[in-house]
Amino acid sequence: MSDNFPKNTPLTPAISEKLASLFSEMQIDEINWLREHLNALAKKTANKASELMVLYGTESGNAESLAEQTAEKANKLGFKAKISNMADISLATLKKVDNLLVIVSTWGEGDPPETAIEFYEAFMSDAAPKLDPINFSVLALGDTSYEHFCKIGKDFDSRLENLGGNRLFQRKDCDVDFDDEFAEWSDGALKAFSSVLTVDTSSNTASTQTQTAVKYSRKNPCQSDLSERINLNGTGSAKETMHLEFDLSDTGLTYEAGDSLAVQPKNSDELVNALLETTQFDPSTSVSIKEETYSLAEAFKSILDITTLSIPFLTRYNGIANNQALADLLEDEDKSNIQSYINGRDLIDVLVDYPAKELNPQSLVDLLRKLPPRLYSIASSQKAHPDSVHLTVAVVRYETHGRKREGVCSSYLADRLDLDATADVFVTPNKNFKLPKNTDAPIIMVGPGTGIAPFRAFMQERKALGAKGKNWLFFGDQHFITDFLYQAEWQTYQKEGLLSKIDLAFSRDQKEKVYVQDKMLANARELFSWLESGAYFYVCGDASRMAHDVDKALHRIVQEQGSISEEDAVAYVKNMKTEKRYLRDVY
């Protein structure tokens, strides 16, 4: 029939007569067969037209949470939306997608989330397929305190267009305070996609779905009292590490081992007073922030980020200051100079170094972003502590450029939040850092310093579950006497047989510094044996050095103990990641 009726042939009377003749020659069962297949094809086409994929790449869980919210919104509108993790999708699968929403975060200095690296590299490579029919929109999550703000989202947006995609709604770039921008993007994008998506009239999800549990978030935080605070470091330690417990009684807040707790901090009175003195602004002056009114003092203390500098902020600020020296610094191709200025300085330094005569309270407030919550790996299992959540927090204090400085949230938790006082908190799930479902599986945990936090939760969880799998901990810090965090607990776990093996690396207790990766290499044969028996390998802590060194040691152990090539060792470790047996929570 295709030879008789070329594509786009108009249905003329002559064609109608020809079709009638053809159908008259068909048997009734042949006509029924044709009708069934045409109906099935039409239904398949309609289903595909109504399908919407929400693809996410996440490091801390924010992108995944927003993807879930977007899919829920879409399904309430009658669309068929599903979410997919970049860690679990292939280019071949993406090629079959017609309608796509991408939500992706940028990690560190312009890197993709760890679980999205493989997909990102493939998508950016020459091997990526053409995506001519795809309709798309991108939500980029980032942090303006980093130079390459929202880089990964921007990369996906331009790459989708270059591969032939049709951008139905403009990309939205979000800072850490992303709620309003997300709502604007998701509503706008779904409205735009309504022109190409078919509503699923058979679904009544929108009318029957109800919200039965309290869902805490940055816009609706849980009010929790600080019930315990203990300095884990001994006398004479160069460090100050706090064990903190928040009361969850009657809050309904739940969490899992491996999740993070977000804490909304407040700036110190000393810093706020110093800023007011520098500006000479009246602290009682009313200012507006996203249609809410505050006194300037309250805005500085509880609402605005007055410690973080970034190139975008300095650029906006110099639009008012018109300072040539600052302009030269910003325009210098050597970005290391502006980064050197940013490191260790805050808003007060900028106001002193580059005064802006035209600055007023509202114009300054308009330049600043909201004070973001800080995320900490949870150090407890709710199975062991049903009415509390524990944190392990290193308090940041230092002096630079002639002034004493401190970490906003760590000092808030250590100094300014009284016992039994209420803090705003909420849980950020981390589905990429969970214990194996098979409780018989062995686990290896590498967590120096405060990286020990989630592994304390893991041990409590394994004990509560009666898990039979072996557990091996690598822990490190400066000194055994003063810095062995939760020492008594780990020794008890060893005596009970729950902790099968522990290797300690205290870097300053001997002439040559020893770190966790050195202990791994010293136990290479046994470590590889655990991996071969299906062990899960976890790393938590510093991303810039420790995690890199541990990864390098792991590859070396696999290559040497497995007697394989470097290339095969890379494939071995990559396979561990694919099987979700190599998991990291690094910061």
N, C-alpha and C positions, 0 to 999 in steps of 0.2 A: 504494500500500500504506500510505502514511503516514496517509491519510484513514481507512482501515479500522482501523489500529492506532496510536492516538495514543501519544505518548511515555510510557514507564513502564507500558504495558499489561501486566498479568500474563499468563504463558503458561498459560492454562486449557485443559482438554480441548477446549472449543469453538474456541478460537483455534488449537490444534494441528490440528484438523480443517480449519479454513479455510485454514491454511498448506499442508497436504497437498493440498488441492484446487487451490490456486494453482500449486504446483509440478507437479501432474499435467498442467496445461494447457501447461507450458513444454516446448519442444523440448530435446533432449539438449545441443545446442550452446549454447543459451541458459543452461542450468544450469551448463555448464562455464565459460561466460563470467562468470556471477555468482560462481561459486566462486573463479575466479582474482582477480577484483576484490576480493572479500571477504578473501582471503588477503593480497593486496597491501596493503589498508587495515590489516589487523591487523599486518602486518610494519612498515608505516610508523609506526603508533601505538606499537608496541613499541620501535622505534628511537628515536623521539622521547622516549619515557619514559626511555630510558637515557642520553640526551645531557645533558652538563653543560658549561656554558660557564664558564671562568675568565677574568673580565674584569679587566684591570689598567691602572693609570695610573701612570707612573713618570717620575722626573726623573733619578735617578742609576743606575737599573738594578736596584735592590733588589726593587721590586714585580714586575718582569718575572721575575727569578730565582725568586722565591717562587711566582709563578704557574706557572712551568714545573715546579717541584717538586711543587706541588699536583696538577697534571694528571697527572704521572707516578705519584703515589700513587693517584689515582683510577683510572687505567687498570690499575694492578696489581690493584686490587680488582674489575676487570671492568666498570667503567663506561666510557662513551664520552665522554672529556673532551677539550676543545680550548680553547686559550687565544686571547684576542682583545685587541688593544690599543685603548684608548679613542680613539687617534688614527685608527683605521681602521674604526670601527663607527658605524652610524647608529641613530637611535631606531626606525626601521622594522624593522631587524634585531633589536634588543633586544626588540621587541614579540612576536617569534616564539619567544623563549626561554622555556622552562618552568622550568629549573633553573639558578641563577646563583650563582657565588661571585665576590665583588668584592675585589680587593686594590689599594689605592690609597694613595699617599703624600700628605702635605701639605707644601707648599713654602713656605719663608720664613714670613711672618706670616699664615698661613691661606689660602694660594693653592693652586689645583690645579697639578699638574705641567704644564709648558708645552704638551706634546703633547696633554694632555687638556682644555685650556681650552674648546675649541669644543664638545666632547661634554658637558662638565660644565655649561656655560651652557645648552645645549639641554635637557639632562635636568632642570635646575632651573626651566626656563621653563614657562609655561602650555601650551606646545605639546606637552609630554611626554604620551605616551599612557597610558591606564590599563593596569596590569600585573596584573590580577586573578589570573591563574593562576600567577604566577611564585613559585617557592620561592627563598629567597636567604639568604646570610650574608655578612658584611663583615669583612675584616681591614684595619684602619687603621694605617698607618705614620706615625710622627711623631717629634718631638724635644721633650722636656719643657723644654728651655731656651727654647722659644718659647711665647708666651702662648697662642696658639690651637692647642694640642696636638691633633693628629689631626683637625682640623676637617673636612677634605674627606671622610675616611672616615665621620665622624659625619653629614655632610650626605647622603651616598649612602644610608646606613642608614635615616635618617628619611624620605628622599624615596621610597625603594623601598616603605616601609610605607605612606606617604601615597597612593601610586599604586595601592595594593591588593595589594602583594606579601605573601607569607607568610614571616615570618622563621623559618627552621627551626633556626637556631643563633645564639646571641647574638654581637654584634659584639665583637671583641677589639682593644683599642687598644695599640699597641706603641711603646716607646721605641727608641732607636738600637740597643740590645742586644736584638734581637727573636727570637733563635733559639728559646728555650724557649717563648715566647708563641706563635710561629708553629706550632711542633709541636703544642702544645695545641689551637690553633684548627683546624688542618687535620685532625688526627685526629678531633676532636669534630664538626666540620662534616661530614666525609665519613661518619661514623657516623650522623649525623642524616639525611643525604641517602639513606642506604641504604634508608630506609623508603619513598622515593618513586622511586628509580632502579631500573631493571631491569638485572640483571647480564648482560653480553654473554658468553654461554657459548661462542661461536664463537672468542673470542680467547684465545690462550694466552701473551699478552705477559708476564704475571707470571712464568711459569715459564721463559721463554726469554731474557728481557732480562738482560744482564749489564753490569756496570760495568767498562769496559776501561781507562779513563784516570783518573789522579789528579785529583780535583776539589778545588781549594783554596778555602777560605772562612774566615770569621772564626772558626769553630770548628775548622777544620783549615788554619791558615795555612802558607804556604811559608816555609821557613827560608832566607833569602837574605843573603849577605854584602855589606856596603857596600864597593865597590871603588874608588870615585872621589868626591871632593867638591871643588868649585871655586867660589870666589866670583866670580860673573859681573860684579859691579859694580867700577868702577875706584876708585882712591884718591880720597877726598873726597866720594863719593856718600853721600846721606842714606839709601840703601837697602842691604840685604844680601840678595842673591838667590843661592841655592845651586843649582849643577848637581850632581846626584847620580846615581850609577850603581850598580845592584845586580846582582850576579852570579847568573845563572840556570843556570849549568852543572849538568847532571845533576839538575835539579829537575823538569823536565817542564812547567814553567809556561809558558803561551802567552798572547799578547795580540794585539790588533789596534790599528792606528792609530785614535785616537779614544776608546779605552778609558781607564779610570782605574785607578790603583794605590792600594789601601788599605794604610796603614801603621799598625800598632798601636804607639802611643808608650808612654813611661813618664814619670811625673812626676819632676821634679828632686829630688835629695837635699836641696837647700836648702829647697824648699817643704815637703817631707815633714817635715824636722826642725823647721821653723817651726810646722807644724801640731801636731806632737807636743808641742812646747814650750807652745803655746797651750792645749792640752787637759790637759796634765800627765798624759797616759795613758802607761802602760808600753808601749814599742814591741814587747815580746815577747809581749804579751797575745794569746791565741788568739781569733780571731773566725771566724764562719761566714758564707759567702757562697754561696747556692744549693747547700747541702750539701757545700761544699768548705771546708777549714780552712786559715787563713793566720795568720801573725803580723800584728799591726796595722800594723807598719812596711811589710811586704811588700804588704799590702792597699792602703795609701795610695800606695805607689810604683807598683805595676804593675797593680792590679785596678780601683781606684775612681776616679771622676771627682771631684776635689777642687777644681776651678777653676770649674765651671759652676754658676751660680745660676739659679733659675727660680721662678716664682710657686708651682707645685705643691710644689717642694722646701721653700720658705719656709713654706708652709702646714703641711706635715707637721712641719717643725722646730718651729714654734710650738705644735704640739700637745704638745710636751715642755717648751719654754721658758716658755710661758704669759706672754709679754711683751706688755704692753698697747700699747706704742709700735709694736711690729711688727704687732700685730693691727690697730691703726688704719691702718697703712700698707697692709696687705693688703686691708682692707675699704673703703678710699677708692675712690670711683667713678672718680676720675681716675687711671687706670692708668699715666699717664706718670710719676707720682711713684715708684711701686714699680719701674718700668722704669729710671728714673734711678738708683735705688739699686743695682739689679742690674748695670748697665753698669760695667765696670771693677773689679768687686769679686769676691771668691771666698769660699770656706768660712771661711777665717780671719777675714775681716772680719765675717761673721755671728756667729761665736763670740765675738768681742770686743765687737761693738756690742750684741748681744742674748744675753747669757750664759744658759745653761740648766743650772741646778744639778743637775737629775735626769739629765743626760746621762751615759751610760757608753759604753765602746768599742763594744759590740755594738749598742746603740740608735743610735749615730751611723752605724755601718756600714749598718744597716738602712735609713737614710734616703737613702743615696747610690746612684746608679746606677753601672753599670760604665763604665770608661773606654772611650769609643768610638774606633774607628779613624778616621783622617783620610783623605779621598780626594784624590788629586792627578791632574790630567790627565797622561797619559803623554807624554813628550817624545821618543820614539824609535819607529822602526819595527823590528819583529822581523825583517823581511826584510833590513834593513841591519845590525842588531845581534842576531843569533840567540841569543847567550848573555848578554844583559843587557837591563835596562830602565832608562830614564832619567827623571828628574824635574827640574822647575824650581820651586824652593820659595822664597817670600819669607819671610825670618825675621822674626817679630813680636817686638818688644821695645818697652816703653813704661813710663812711670812715672805712677801715679795714686794718689790717696788716701794719699800718704805712703809708698808702697812701689813697688819695681821689679817689673814683671810681664813675662811672656813667653808666647808661644804654646806650648802644650804640645808639639805634634808638630814644629813648625818648629824650636824650640830643641833638641828631642831629636835631630833630624837634623843640626843644625848643630854642636852642642856635645857631646852626651852619647853619641852612637853613634860609636864609634871605627872607623877604617878597618879593614876585614877582620873587624869584629864582625858578628854575626848579628842581623837584624831579622825580625819576623813581618810578612809582606806577602801580599796576594792581589789578584787582578784583579777589578774590577767592570766588566763589559761595558757599553758604551753604544751600543746599536744605533741610537740617534737622532742620532749624530754621526759619520757615516762618509763616506768619500770616495765620489764617484759610481762606480757599476760601469762606466760608460762612461768609459774613461781619456782619451778625446778631449774630454770636457766641460771647459770652463773653470771655474776656481774663484776666488772672492774671499774673502780671509781677513782678518778684523778682530780683532786680538789685542794690545792694549796690556799692558805689564807682563808678569806671569807667564802672561797669556792667550796668549802666544806659544808655549807648550809644545806643544799638539797640532798646531800648524802646522809646527813643526820635524819632528814625526813624519810629517805629511802629505807634506812635501817629500822626506823620505827614502823614503817609500813610493812616491811618484810616480816618483822617480828609479829605484828598484829595478824598478818595473814597466815602465819605458820609456814612461811616459804622454806623449802628445802634446798634451794639453790645456794651455791657458795658465793661469798662476798669478799672482795679484796679491795682495800683502800690504800691509795697513795696520798699522803698528806705532807705538806711542807710549810715552813715559816722561818723566822729568824733564829729563835732560841727555844730549845726543849723546855727549859725551866719556866719561861714566862709566856710562851706563845703557842703551846700545845692546846688548841681550842677544843673544848669538850673532852678533855683527856680522860676523866673518870668514866664518862659514858662509853668511850671507845674501848677502854680496858675492860669494862664490864661486858660489853658485847663479845670481846675476845674470850673471856672466861666462860661465858655462856655457850660459846661455839657458834654464835650467829655470825660474827666476823671471823672468817676463815684465815685471813692473812692481812697484815698491815705493814706498810713500809713507810718510814718517816725520813724526811729530808729537811734538816734544820741548817740553813745555809751558813750561819755565823758561828756555829759551835766548833769549827775546825778551821785550819788555815786555808784549805781549798774549799770554795763554796760548792755545796751539793744541792741539787734541785730535784724535783720529782721525776723529770725526764732521765736524770742520771740513775735513779733507783729503778726506773723501768728497764733501762739497758742492763743494769746489774742482774735483773731477774728475767732476762730476755727469753730463755728457754721455757721457763714455767709460764710466762705470760703468753707466749705463742701457743703453748699447749692448751691454755684456757680458751684462747680464741678459736682454736681448731675444734674444741668441744662445744662451740656455740656461745661463748661468753659475749655479753653486751659490754661495750666499752664507752664509759661516760667521762666527759671533761667539763669542769666548771671553773670559771675564774677569768683572769686577765686574758683578753683577746690578742693584744698587740705582741706580747712576747711568749708568755707561758704556753698558751694554746698552740702557737706556731711551733715551739720547741717540742712539745709533746707529740704533735702530729708528725714532725720530722723523725722523732725517736720511734714512733709506731711503725712508720714505713721502713725504717732501718731494721727493726726487729723482724718484721714480716719477711723482708728480703733475705736477711742472713739466716734466720732460723728455718725458713721455708726453702732455703737454697734455690731461690728463684731470681730472675732478673729484676732490675729496677722497674722496668715497664710492667712486669707481672705483679710486682708488689703494689704498684699504683692501682692496678686493676683489682687486686685483692681488697685493698682498703676501700676502693670505690664500691665494691660489691657489699662490703659491710654497711656502708651508708645506704645503699639501695635496700638492703634487708632491714634497715633501721636498727642496726646493732652498733653503730658508731654515732653517738649523740652528744651534742655540745650545747652548753648554756654559757656563753662567754660574753664579756662586756668590756 
